[in-house]
């Protein structure tokens, strides 16, 4: 698997876990606990990423970013949003570089 495919593969695994639960799966634990638990974990991992970055520990930053991306992927599956939806929004923003107000404008999926 190429690096650029990792988020897609992770998303598929998480989506499969939601559709076909596996006993003892941490991913299924998160889905069973619901959106509040998923959001709590996203927040925790974002905070841990910030702290690792503040401490300039590259290995810890990578570790925490990986945790954050996993939990964000769980959130995406829960909300029925794909990475492609996110990437399309980023592409739109790239085209609007010269206008910061438009850059931060929300669009419907």
Biopython code that builds the backbone (N, CA, C, O; Angstrom):
import numpy as np
from Bio.PDB.StructureBuilder import StructureBuilder

atoms = [
    (1, "UNK", "N", (0.841, -1.177, 0.000)),
    (1, "UNK", "CA", (0.000, 0.000, 0.000)),
    (1, "UNK", "C", (0.890, 1.246, 0.000)),
    (1, "UNK", "O", (1.854, 1.326, 0.761)),
    (2, "UNK", "N", (0.564, 2.202, -0.847)),
    (2, "UNK", "CA", (1.308, 3.456, -0.898)),
    (2, "UNK", "C", (0.865, 4.366, 0.246)),
    (2, "UNK", "O", (-0.263, 4.268, 0.729)),
    (3, "UNK", "N", (1.755, 5.242, 0.666)),
    (3, "UNK", "CA", (1.454, 6.155, 1.771)),
    (3, "UNK", "C", (0.173, 6.941, 1.543)),
    (3, "UNK", "O", (-0.618, 7.128, 2.468)),
    (4, "UNK", "N", (-0.035, 7.404, 0.312)),
    (4, "UNK", "CA", (-1.197, 8.236, 0.045)),
    (4, "UNK", "C", (-2.519, 7.474, 0.180)),
    (4, "UNK", "O", (-3.582, 8.095, 0.214)),
    (5, "UNK", "N", (-2.470, 6.173, 0.255)),
    (5, "UNK", "CA", (-3.674, 5.351, 0.377)),
    (5, "UNK", "C", (-4.006, 4.994, 1.824)),
    (5, "UNK", "O", (-5.058, 4.412, 2.088)),
    (6, "UNK", "N", (-3.141, 5.327, 2.745)),
    (6, "UNK", "CA", (-3.297, 4.895, 4.134)),
    (6, "UNK", "C", (-4.603, 5.390, 4.755)),
    (6, "UNK", "O", (-5.305, 4.617, 5.406)),
    (7, "UNK", "N", (-4.939, 6.666, 4.563)),
    (7, "UNK", "CA", (-6.174, 7.189, 5.160)),
    (7, "UNK", "C", (-7.413, 6.517, 4.570)),
    (7, "UNK", "O", (-8.388, 6.269, 5.280)),
    (8, "UNK", "N", (-7.373, 6.227, 3.280)),
    (8, "UNK", "CA", (-8.499, 5.527, 2.653)),
    (8, "UNK", "C", (-8.646, 4.112, 3.222)),
    (8, "UNK", "O", (-9.752, 3.660, 3.516)),
    (9, "UNK", "N", (-7.531, 3.437, 3.369)),
    (9, "UNK", "CA", (-7.557, 2.070, 3.912)),
    (9, "UNK", "C", (-8.044, 2.081, 5.356)),
    (9, "UNK", "O", (-8.868, 1.253, 5.744)),
    (10, "UNK", "N", (-7.540, 3.007, 6.143)),
    (10, "UNK", "CA", (-7.981, 3.132, 7.530)),
    (10, "UNK", "C", (-9.480, 3.394, 7.593)),
    (10, "UNK", "O", (-10.187, 2.781, 8.393)),
    (11, "UNK", "N", (-9.965, 4.296, 6.757)),
    (11, "UNK", "CA", (-11.390, 4.612, 6.700)),
    (11, "UNK", "C", (-12.207, 3.357, 6.396)),
    (11, "UNK", "O", (-13.226, 3.101, 7.038)),
    (12, "UNK", "N", (-11.753, 2.579, 5.413)),
    (12, "UNK", "CA", (-12.464, 1.348, 5.034)),
    (12, "UNK", "C", (-12.514, 0.351, 6.191)),
    (12, "UNK", "O", (-13.546, -0.277, 6.431)),
    (13, "UNK", "N", (-11.408, 0.209, 6.900)),
    (13, "UNK", "CA", (-11.365, -0.715, 8.043)),
    (13, "UNK", "C", (-12.359, -0.264, 9.108)),
    (13, "UNK", "O", (-13.105, -1.076, 9.654)),
    (14, "UNK", "N", (-12.362, 1.030, 9.397)),
    (14, "UNK", "CA", (-13.269, 1.566, 10.422)),
    (14, "UNK", "C", (-14.720, 1.412, 9.975)),
    (14, "UNK", "O", (-15.575, 1.015, 10.767)),
    (15, "UNK", "N", (-14.998, 1.720, 8.730)),
    (15, "UNK", "CA", (-16.357, 1.574, 8.212)),
    (15, "UNK", "C", (-16.805, 0.112, 8.275)),
    (15, "UNK", "O", (-17.950, -0.178, 8.623)),
    (16, "UNK", "N", (-15.905, -0.796, 7.940)),
    (16, "UNK", "CA", (-16.209, -2.223, 8.022)),
    (16, "UNK", "C", (-16.513, -2.642, 9.455)),
    (16, "UNK", "O", (-17.410, -3.451, 9.693)),
    (17, "UNK", "N", (-15.765, -2.090, 10.408)),
    (17, "UNK", "CA", (-15.998, -2.397, 11.821)),
    (17, "UNK", "C", (-17.388, -1.935, 12.259)),
    (17, "UNK", "O", (-18.065, -2.604, 13.040)),
    (18, "UNK", "N", (-17.794, -0.784, 11.741)),
    (18, "UNK", "CA", (-19.121, -0.271, 12.094)),
    (18, "UNK", "C", (-20.216, -1.168, 11.514)),
    (18, "UNK", "O", (-21.220, -1.442, 12.172)),
    (19, "UNK", "N", (-20.012, -1.618, 10.281)),
    (19, "UNK", "CA", (-21.012, -2.441, 9.601)),
    (19, "UNK", "C", (-20.982, -3.889, 10.076)),
    (19, "UNK", "O", (-22.018, -4.553, 10.105)),
    (20, "UNK", "N", (-19.795, -4.386, 10.450)),
    (20, "UNK", "CA", (-19.641, -5.770, 10.899)),
    (20, "UNK", "C", (-18.838, -5.770, 12.208)),
    (20, "UNK", "O", (-17.639, -6.048, 12.215)),
    (21, "UNK", "N", (-19.516, -5.457, 13.297)),
    (21, "UNK", "CA", (-18.811, -5.339, 14.589)),
    (21, "UNK", "C", (-18.018, -6.592, 14.953)),
    (21, "UNK", "O", (-18.412, -7.718, 14.648)),
    (22, "UNK", "N", (-16.897, -6.357, 15.609)),
    (22, "UNK", "CA", (-16.036, -7.434, 16.065)),
    (22, "UNK", "C", (-15.875, -7.289, 17.580)),
    (22, "UNK", "O", (-15.469, -6.236, 18.073)),
    (23, "UNK", "N", (-16.192, -8.337, 18.295)),
    (23, "UNK", "CA", (-16.107, -8.306, 19.747)),
    (23, "UNK", "C", (-14.683, -7.971, 20.197)),
    (23, "UNK", "O", (-13.709, -8.529, 19.693)),
    (24, "UNK", "N", (-14.588, -7.056, 21.148)),
    (24, "UNK", "CA", (-13.291, -6.665, 21.686)),
    (24, "UNK", "C", (-12.596, -5.575, 20.893)),
    (24, "UNK", "O", (-11.494, -5.160, 21.249)),
    (25, "UNK", "N", (-13.226, -5.103, 19.820)),
    (25, "UNK", "CA", (-12.631, -4.077, 18.972)),
    (25, "UNK", "C", (-12.746, -2.707, 19.640)),
    (25, "UNK", "O", (-13.828, -2.313, 20.077)),
    (26, "UNK", "N", (-11.626, -1.984, 19.717)),
    (26, "UNK", "CA", (-11.636, -0.633, 20.266)),
    (26, "UNK", "C", (-12.512, 0.284, 19.413)),
    (26, "UNK", "O", (-13.223, 1.140, 19.938)),
    (27, "UNK", "N", (-12.453, 0.096, 18.099)),
    (27, "UNK", "CA", (-13.279, 0.894, 17.197)),
    (27, "UNK", "C", (-14.751, 0.690, 17.499)),
    (27, "UNK", "O", (-15.515, 1.654, 17.552)),
    (28, "UNK", "N", (-15.157, -0.561, 17.697)),
    (28, "UNK", "CA", (-16.553, -0.828, 18.039)),
    (28, "UNK", "C", (-16.925, -0.275, 19.409)),
    (28, "UNK", "O", (-18.060, 0.149, 19.623)),
    (29, "UNK", "N", (-15.978, -0.279, 20.327)),
    (29, "UNK", "CA", (-16.206, 0.338, 21.633)),
    (29, "UNK", "C", (-16.572, 1.813, 21.455)),
    (29, "UNK", "O", (-17.510, 2.309, 22.079)),
    (30, "UNK", "N", (-15.822, 2.505, 20.594)),
    (30, "UNK", "CA", (-16.108, 3.920, 20.354)),
    (30, "UNK", "C", (-17.491, 4.105, 19.732)),
    (30, "UNK", "O", (-18.251, 4.973, 20.161)),
    (31, "UNK", "N", (-17.819, 3.302, 18.731)),
    (31, "UNK", "CA", (-19.141, 3.410, 18.109)),
    (31, "UNK", "C", (-20.250, 3.087, 19.104)),
    (31, "UNK", "O", (-21.290, 3.746, 19.109)),
    (32, "UNK", "N", (-20.038, 2.086, 19.941)),
    (32, "UNK", "CA", (-21.038, 1.713, 20.946)),
    (32, "UNK", "C", (-21.266, 2.831, 21.958)),
    (32, "UNK", "O", (-22.394, 3.051, 22.398)),
    (33, "UNK", "N", (-20.204, 3.534, 22.325)),
    (33, "UNK", "CA", (-20.314, 4.622, 23.305)),
    (33, "UNK", "C", (-20.942, 5.876, 22.694)),
    (33, "UNK", "O", (-21.537, 6.690, 23.400)),
    (34, "UNK", "N", (-20.802, 6.018, 21.378)),
    (34, "UNK", "CA", (-21.483, 7.111, 20.695)),
    (34, "UNK", "C", (-20.628, 8.341, 20.446)),
    (34, "UNK", "O", (-19.432, 8.381, 20.736)),
    (35, "UNK", "N", (-21.297, 9.338, 19.895)),
    (35, "UNK", "CA", (-20.622, 10.540, 19.413)),
    (35, "UNK", "C", (-19.890, 11.289, 20.525)),
    (35, "UNK", "O", (-18.809, 11.829, 20.286)),
    (36, "UNK", "N", (-20.448, 11.333, 21.725)),
    (36, "UNK", "CA", (-19.777, 12.056, 22.810)),
    (36, "UNK", "C", (-18.411, 11.457, 23.117)),
    (36, "UNK", "O", (-17.445, 12.192, 23.322)),
    (37, "UNK", "N", (-18.323, 10.144, 23.151)),
    (37, "UNK", "CA", (-17.050, 9.475, 23.422)),
    (37, "UNK", "C", (-16.068, 9.707, 22.270)),
    (37, "UNK", "O", (-14.885, 9.963, 22.498)),
    (38, "UNK", "N", (-16.559, 9.615, 21.050)),
    (38, "UNK", "CA", (-15.698, 9.840, 19.882)),
    (38, "UNK", "C", (-15.135, 11.258, 19.918)),
    (38, "UNK", "O", (-13.940, 11.460, 19.704)),
    (39, "UNK", "N", (-15.989, 12.230, 20.187)),
    (39, "UNK", "CA", (-15.541, 13.626, 20.246)),
    (39, "UNK", "C", (-14.565, 13.858, 21.390)),
    (39, "UNK", "O", (-13.607, 14.618, 21.255)),
    (40, "UNK", "N", (-14.814, 13.200, 22.514)),
    (40, "UNK", "CA", (-13.896, 13.314, 23.655)),
    (40, "UNK", "C", (-12.510, 12.815, 23.263)),
    (40, "UNK", "O", (-11.505, 13.444, 23.595)),
    (41, "UNK", "N", (-12.452, 11.690, 22.560)),
    (41, "UNK", "CA", (-11.163, 11.130, 22.141)),
    (41, "UNK", "C", (-10.481, 12.031, 21.109)),
    (41, "UNK", "O", (-9.262, 12.198, 21.154)),
    (42, "UNK", "N", (-11.236, 12.608, 20.191)),
    (42, "UNK", "CA", (-10.645, 13.543, 19.223)),
    (42, "UNK", "C", (-10.019, 14.714, 19.980)),
    (42, "UNK", "O", (-8.900, 15.130, 19.680)),
    (43, "UNK", "N", (-10.745, 15.235, 20.954)),
    (43, "UNK", "CA", (-10.222, 16.344, 21.754)),
    (43, "UNK", "C", (-8.974, 15.969, 22.530)),
    (43, "UNK", "O", (-8.014, 16.738, 22.577)),
    (44, "UNK", "N", (-8.981, 14.794, 23.139)),
    (44, "UNK", "CA", (-7.814, 14.326, 23.896)),
    (44, "UNK", "C", (-6.594, 14.191, 22.984)),
    (44, "UNK", "O", (-5.494, 14.619, 23.333)),
    (45, "UNK", "N", (-6.800, 13.597, 21.828)),
    (45, "UNK", "CA", (-5.681, 13.388, 20.912)),
    (45, "UNK", "C", (-5.175, 14.712, 20.335)),
    (45, "UNK", "O", (-3.975, 14.871, 20.116)),
    (46, "UNK", "N", (-6.077, 15.655, 20.090)),
    (46, "UNK", "CA", (-5.655, 16.978, 19.621)),
    (46, "UNK", "C", (-4.801, 17.661, 20.693)),
    (46, "UNK", "O", (-3.777, 18.269, 20.379)),
    (47, "UNK", "N", (-5.219, 17.561, 21.945)),
    (47, "UNK", "CA", (-4.460, 18.148, 23.052)),
    (47, "UNK", "C", (-3.094, 17.492, 23.176)),
    (47, "UNK", "O", (-2.090, 18.179, 23.366)),
    (48, "UNK", "N", (-3.047, 16.171, 23.070)),
    (48, "UNK", "CA", (-1.770, 15.463, 23.164)),
    (48, "UNK", "C", (-0.846, 15.836, 22.001)),
    (48, "UNK", "O", (0.372, 15.902, 22.169)),
    (49, "UNK", "N", (-1.429, 16.079, 20.823)),
    (49, "UNK", "CA", (-0.636, 16.525, 19.676)),
    (49, "UNK", "C", (-0.060, 17.911, 19.940)),
    (49, "UNK", "O", (1.100, 18.174, 19.621)),
    (50, "UNK", "N", (-0.855, 18.787, 20.514)),
    (50, "UNK", "CA", (-0.396, 20.136, 20.852)),
    (50, "UNK", "C", (0.753, 20.075, 21.855)),
    (50, "UNK", "O", (1.765, 20.755, 21.686)),
    (51, "UNK", "N", (0.598, 19.268, 22.888)),
    (51, "UNK", "CA", (1.642, 19.164, 23.914)),
    (51, "UNK", "C", (2.931, 18.577, 23.341)),
    (51, "UNK", "O", (4.023, 19.053, 23.652)),
    (52, "UNK", "N", (2.811, 17.555, 22.513)),
    (52, "UNK", "CA", (4.000, 16.964, 21.890)),
    (52, "UNK", "C", (4.692, 18.003, 21.001)),
    (52, "UNK", "O", (5.921, 18.075, 20.954)),
    (53, "UNK", "N", (3.895, 18.797, 20.305)),
    (53, "UNK", "CA", (4.464, 19.833, 19.435)),
    (53, "UNK", "C", (5.149, 20.914, 20.254)),
    (53, "UNK", "O", (6.218, 21.399, 19.880)),
    (54, "UNK", "N", (4.547, 21.289, 21.355)),
    (54, "UNK", "CA", (5.133, 22.298, 22.231)),
    (54, "UNK", "C", (6.490, 21.833, 22.752)),
    (54, "UNK", "O", (7.407, 22.635, 22.927)),
    (55, "UNK", "N", (6.604, 20.549, 22.992)),
    (55, "UNK", "CA", (7.846, 19.979, 23.513)),
    (55, "UNK", "C", (8.849, 19.641, 22.409)),
    (55, "UNK", "O", (9.951, 19.171, 22.689)),
    (56, "UNK", "N", (8.465, 19.882, 21.158)),
    (56, "UNK", "CA", (9.336, 19.655, 19.991)),
    (56, "UNK", "C", (9.892, 18.235, 19.919)),
    (56, "UNK", "O", (11.036, 18.029, 19.514)),
    (57, "UNK", "N", (9.081, 17.262, 20.311)),
    (57, "UNK", "CA", (9.481, 15.856, 20.251)),
    (57, "UNK", "C", (8.894, 15.241, 18.977)),
    (57, "UNK", "O", (7.738, 14.819, 18.956)),
    (58, "UNK", "N", (9.705, 15.196, 17.923)),
    (58, "UNK", "CA", (9.221, 14.767, 16.611)),
    (58, "UNK", "C", (8.559, 13.387, 16.642)),
    (58, "UNK", "O", (7.488, 13.206, 16.063)),
    (59, "UNK", "N", (9.178, 12.420, 17.306)),
    (59, "UNK", "CA", (8.602, 11.073, 17.371)),
    (59, "UNK", "C", (7.265, 11.071, 18.099)),
    (59, "UNK", "O", (6.340, 10.363, 17.702)),
    (60, "UNK", "N", (7.163, 11.853, 19.150)),
    (60, "UNK", "CA", (5.906, 11.942, 19.901)),
    (60, "UNK", "C", (4.838, 12.663, 19.080)),
    (60, "UNK", "O", (3.663, 12.298, 19.122)),
    (61, "UNK", "N", (5.250, 13.683, 18.339)),
    (61, "UNK", "CA", (4.305, 14.393, 17.472)),
    (61, "UNK", "C", (3.717, 13.432, 16.435)),
    (61, "UNK", "O", (2.506, 13.408, 16.217)),
    (62, "UNK", "N", (4.567, 12.657, 15.812)),
    (62, "UNK", "CA", (4.112, 11.688, 14.809)),
    (62, "UNK", "C", (3.169, 10.671, 15.441)),
    (62, "UNK", "O", (2.139, 10.334, 14.858)),
    (63, "UNK", "N", (3.511, 10.184, 16.618)),
    (63, "UNK", "CA", (2.681, 9.215, 17.325)),
    (63, "UNK", "C", (1.298, 9.799, 17.627)),
    (63, "UNK", "O", (0.274, 9.163, 17.380)),
    (64, "UNK", "N", (1.290, 11.015, 18.162)),
    (64, "UNK", "CA", (0.019, 11.641, 18.536)),
    (64, "UNK", "C", (-0.801, 12.044, 17.310)),
    (64, "UNK", "O", (-2.026, 11.933, 17.326)),
    (65, "UNK", "N", (-0.145, 12.506, 16.257)),
    (65, "UNK", "CA", (-0.865, 12.812, 15.024)),
    (65, "UNK", "C", (-1.519, 11.560, 14.441)),
    (65, "UNK", "O", (-2.622, 11.625, 13.897)),
    (66, "UNK", "N", (-0.841, 10.435, 14.556)),
    (66, "UNK", "CA", (-1.411, 9.178, 14.080)),
    (66, "UNK", "C", (-2.661, 8.816, 14.874)),
    (66, "UNK", "O", (-3.668, 8.398, 14.301)),
    (67, "UNK", "N", (-2.593, 8.976, 16.194)),
    (67, "UNK", "CA", (-3.782, 8.746, 17.031)),
    (67, "UNK", "C", (-4.909, 9.697, 16.642)),
    (67, "UNK", "O", (-6.066, 9.290, 16.545)),
    (68, "UNK", "N", (-4.564, 10.966, 16.420)),
    (68, "UNK", "CA", (-5.572, 11.963, 16.054)),
    (68, "UNK", "C", (-6.230, 11.609, 14.724)),
    (68, "UNK", "O", (-7.452, 11.687, 14.598)),
    (69, "UNK", "N", (-5.432, 11.224, 13.732)),
    (69, "UNK", "CA", (-6.000, 10.862, 12.437)),
    (69, "UNK", "C", (-6.901, 9.636, 12.532)),
    (69, "UNK", "O", (-7.929, 9.567, 11.857)),
    (70, "UNK", "N", (-6.523, 8.673, 13.363)),
    (70, "UNK", "CA", (-7.394, 7.507, 13.577)),
    (70, "UNK", "C", (-8.739, 7.952, 14.150)),
    (70, "UNK", "O", (-9.795, 7.583, 13.636)),
    (71, "UNK", "N", (-8.689, 8.749, 15.221)),
    (71, "UNK", "CA", (-9.939, 9.163, 15.866)),
    (71, "UNK", "C", (-10.762, 10.088, 14.967)),
    (71, "UNK", "O", (-11.992, 10.050, 15.005)),
    (72, "UNK", "N", (-10.099, 10.914, 14.162)),
    (72, "UNK", "CA", (-10.817, 11.720, 13.181)),
    (72, "UNK", "C", (-11.488, 10.825, 12.141)),
    (72, "UNK", "O", (-12.591, 11.125, 11.683)),
    (73, "UNK", "N", (-10.834, 9.739, 11.770)),
    (73, "UNK", "CA", (-11.429, 8.789, 10.820)),
    (73, "UNK", "C", (-12.673, 8.139, 11.403)),
    (73, "UNK", "O", (-13.663, 7.940, 10.699)),
    (74, "UNK", "N", (-12.626, 7.809, 12.683)),
    (74, "UNK", "CA", (-13.809, 7.254, 13.353)),
    (74, "UNK", "C", (-14.939, 8.282, 13.311)),
    (74, "UNK", "O", (-16.086, 7.941, 13.021)),
    (75, "UNK", "N", (-14.608, 9.536, 13.602)),
    (75, "UNK", "CA", (-15.605, 10.605, 13.559)),
    (75, "UNK", "C", (-16.198, 10.754, 12.156)),
    (75, "UNK", "O", (-17.409, 10.909, 12.004)),
    (76, "UNK", "N", (-15.350, 10.708, 11.147)),
    (76, "UNK", "CA", (-15.837, 10.813, 9.774)),
    (76, "UNK", "C", (-16.831, 9.700, 9.449)),
    (76, "UNK", "O", (-17.898, 9.959, 8.892)),
    (77, "UNK", "N", (-16.484, 8.473, 9.793)),
    (77, "UNK", "CA", (-17.388, 7.351, 9.528)),
    (77, "UNK", "C", (-18.696, 7.551, 10.285)),
    (77, "UNK", "O", (-19.774, 7.348, 9.727)),
    (78, "UNK", "N", (-18.606, 7.943, 11.539)),
    (78, "UNK", "CA", (-19.813, 8.155, 12.357)),
    (78, "UNK", "C", (-20.725, 9.211, 11.734)),
    (78, "UNK", "O", (-21.949, 9.089, 11.782)),
    (79, "UNK", "N", (-20.119, 10.251, 11.148)),
    (79, "UNK", "CA", (-20.893, 11.349, 10.570)),
    (79, "UNK", "C", (-21.187, 11.155, 9.080)),
    (79, "UNK", "O", (-21.761, 12.034, 8.438)),
    (80, "UNK", "N", (-20.795, 10.008, 8.537)),
    (80, "UNK", "CA", (-20.993, 9.671, 7.122)),
    (80, "UNK", "C", (-20.360, 10.727, 6.200)),
    (80, "UNK", "O", (-20.958, 11.180, 5.224)),
    (81, "UNK", "N", (-19.138, 11.089, 6.554)),
    (81, "UNK", "CA", (-18.315, 11.991, 5.764)),
    (81, "UNK", "C", (-17.090, 11.201, 5.330)),
    (81, "UNK", "O", (-16.560, 10.406, 6.107)),
    (82, "UNK", "N", (-16.639, 11.406, 4.112)),
    (82, "UNK", "CA", (-15.462, 10.677, 3.631)),
    (82, "UNK", "C", (-14.241, 11.596, 3.611)),
    (82, "UNK", "O", (-14.365, 12.818, 3.688)),
    (83, "UNK", "N", (-13.071, 10.989, 3.508)),
    (83, "UNK", "CA", (-11.858, 11.787, 3.338)),
    (83, "UNK", "C", (-11.933, 12.572, 2.043)),
    (83, "UNK", "O", (-11.410, 13.684, 1.967)),
    (84, "UNK", "N", (-12.579, 12.013, 1.016)),
    (84, "UNK", "CA", (-12.714, 12.751, -0.244)),
    (84, "UNK", "C", (-13.501, 14.042, -0.035)),
    (84, "UNK", "O", (-13.187, 15.059, -0.653)),
    (85, "UNK", "N", (-14.525, 14.017, 0.833)),
    (85, "UNK", "CA", (-15.263, 15.242, 1.143)),
    (85, "UNK", "C", (-14.328, 16.297, 1.731)),
    (85, "UNK", "O", (-14.399, 17.471, 1.369)),
    (86, "UNK", "N", (-13.462, 15.874, 2.628)),
    (86, "UNK", "CA", (-12.506, 16.782, 3.263)),
    (86, "UNK", "C", (-11.500, 17.291, 2.239)),
    (86, "UNK", "O", (-11.202, 18.485, 2.201)),
    (87, "UNK", "N", (-10.976, 16.393, 1.412)),
    (87, "UNK", "CA", (-9.980, 16.784, 0.413)),
    (87, "UNK", "C", (-10.571, 17.759, -0.608)),
    (87, "UNK", "O", (-9.892, 18.684, -1.056)),
    (88, "UNK", "N", (-11.832, 17.548, -0.971)),
    (88, "UNK", "CA", (-12.489, 18.472, -1.910)),
    (88, "UNK", "C", (-12.600, 19.872, -1.294)),
    (88, "UNK", "O", (-12.394, 20.872, -1.981)),
    (89, "UNK", "N", (-12.922, 19.941, -0.015)),
    (89, "UNK", "CA", (-12.981, 21.236, 0.663)),
    (89, "UNK", "C", (-11.616, 21.911, 0.679)),
    (89, "UNK", "O", (-11.513, 23.120, 0.474)),
    (90, "UNK", "N", (-10.579, 21.136, 0.921)),
    (90, "UNK", "CA", (-9.229, 21.696, 0.910)),
    (90, "UNK", "C", (-8.854, 22.218, -0.477)),
    (90, "UNK", "O", (-8.207, 23.258, -0.599)),
    (91, "UNK", "N", (-9.263, 21.494, -1.517)),
    (91, "UNK", "CA", (-9.001, 21.953, -2.881)),
    (91, "UNK", "C", (-9.703, 23.281, -3.146)),
    (91, "UNK", "O", (-9.123, 24.184, -3.749)),
    (92, "UNK", "N", (-10.950, 23.400, -2.695)),
    (92, "UNK", "CA", (-11.692, 24.650, -2.882)),
    (92, "UNK", "C", (-10.973, 25.799, -2.186)),
    (92, "UNK", "O", (-10.893, 26.906, -2.718)),
    (93, "UNK", "N", (-10.463, 25.533, -1.015)),
    (93, "UNK", "CA", (-9.763, 26.577, -0.268)),
    (93, "UNK", "C", (-8.474, 26.982, -0.954)),
    (93, "UNK", "O", (-8.105, 28.157, -0.943)),
    (94, "UNK", "N", (-7.799, 26.041, -1.540)),
    (94, "UNK", "CA", (-6.561, 26.347, -2.261)),
    (94, "UNK", "C", (-6.833, 27.329, -3.392)),
    (94, "UNK", "O", (-6.022, 28.214, -3.663)),
    (95, "UNK", "N", (-7.964, 27.173, -4.042)),
    (95, "UNK", "CA", (-8.327, 28.057, -5.151)),
    (95, "UNK", "C", (-8.695, 29.459, -4.666)),
    (95, "UNK", "O", (-8.743, 30.400, -5.459)),
    (96, "UNK", "N", (-8.952, 29.595, -3.373)),
    (96, "UNK", "CA", (-9.383, 30.878, -2.815)),
    (96, "UNK", "C", (-8.302, 31.520, -1.963)),
    (96, "UNK", "O", (-8.616, 32.312, -1.075)),
    (97, "UNK", "N", (-7.062, 31.207, -2.202)),
    (97, "UNK", "CA", (-5.950, 31.713, -1.397)),
    (97, "UNK", "C", (-5.943, 33.222, -1.262)),
    (97, "UNK", "O", (-5.571, 33.746, -0.212)),
    (98, "UNK", "N", (-6.340, 33.917, -2.290)),
    (98, "UNK", "CA", (-6.216, 35.367, -2.273)),
    (98, "UNK", "C", (-7.317, 36.055, -1.471)),
    (98, "UNK", "O", (-7.242, 37.263, -1.247)),
    (99, "UNK", "N", (-8.313, 35.334, -1.045)),
    (99, "UNK", "CA", (-9.393, 35.938, -0.289)),
    (99, "UNK", "C", (-9.608, 35.171, 1.006)),
    (99, "UNK", "O", (-10.290, 34.147, 1.010)),
    (100, "UNK", "N", (-9.043, 35.647, 2.093)),
    (100, "UNK", "CA", (-9.094, 34.922, 3.363)),
    (100, "UNK", "C", (-10.511, 34.735, 3.886)),
    (100, "UNK", "O", (-10.795, 33.714, 4.512)),
    (101, "UNK", "N", (-11.405, 35.684, 3.650)),
    (101, "UNK", "CA", (-12.784, 35.526, 4.118)),
    (101, "UNK", "C", (-13.436, 34.336, 3.418)),
    (101, "UNK", "O", (-14.119, 33.536, 4.056)),
    (102, "UNK", "N", (-13.228, 34.222, 2.124)),
    (102, "UNK", "CA", (-13.785, 33.087, 1.399)),
    (102, "UNK", "C", (-13.108, 31.791, 1.802)),
    (102, "UNK", "O", (-13.737, 30.733, 1.804)),
    (103, "UNK", "N", (-11.832, 31.867, 2.141)),
    (103, "UNK", "CA", (-11.077, 30.681, 2.546)),
    (103, "UNK", "C", (-11.749, 29.985, 3.714)),
    (103, "UNK", "O", (-11.761, 28.756, 3.780)),
    (104, "UNK", "N", (-12.297, 30.741, 4.619)),
    (104, "UNK", "CA", (-12.899, 30.175, 5.820)),
    (104, "UNK", "C", (-14.413, 30.010, 5.721)),
    (104, "UNK", "O", (-15.066, 29.675, 6.709)),
    (105, "UNK", "N", (-14.964, 30.239, 4.560)),
    (105, "UNK", "CA", (-16.394, 30.115, 4.358)),
    (105, "UNK", "C", (-16.784, 28.642, 4.263)),
    (105, "UNK", "O", (-16.118, 27.867, 3.576)),
    (106, "UNK", "N", (-17.846, 28.256, 4.940)),
    (106, "UNK", "CA", (-18.303, 26.863, 4.913)),
    (106, "UNK", "C", (-19.085, 26.597, 3.644)),
    (106, "UNK", "O", (-19.747, 27.479, 3.098)),
    (107, "UNK", "N", (-18.992, 25.355, 3.187)),
    (107, "UNK", "CA", (-19.776, 24.923, 2.033)),
    (107, "UNK", "C", (-20.518, 23.662, 2.397)),
    (107, "UNK", "O", (-20.100, 22.916, 3.282)),
    (108, "UNK", "N", (-21.614, 23.425, 1.717)),
    (108, "UNK", "CA", (-22.422, 22.233, 1.946)),
    (108, "UNK", "C", (-21.839, 21.050, 1.187)),
    (108, "UNK", "O", (-21.276, 21.211, 0.105)),
    (109, "UNK", "N", (-21.977, 19.874, 1.758)),
    (109, "UNK", "CA", (-21.491, 18.647, 1.108)),
    (109, "UNK", "C", (-22.578, 18.082, 0.243)),
    (109, "UNK", "O", (-22.384, 17.049, -0.398)),
]
sb = StructureBuilder()
sb.init_structure("model")
sb.init_model(0)
sb.init_chain("A")
sb.init_seg("    ")
for serial, (resi, resn, name, xyz) in enumerate(atoms, 1):
    if name == "N":
        sb.init_residue(resn, " ", resi, " ")
    sb.init_atom(name, np.array(xyz, "f"), 0.0, 1.0, " ", f" {name:<3s}", serial, name[0])
structure = sb.get_structure()
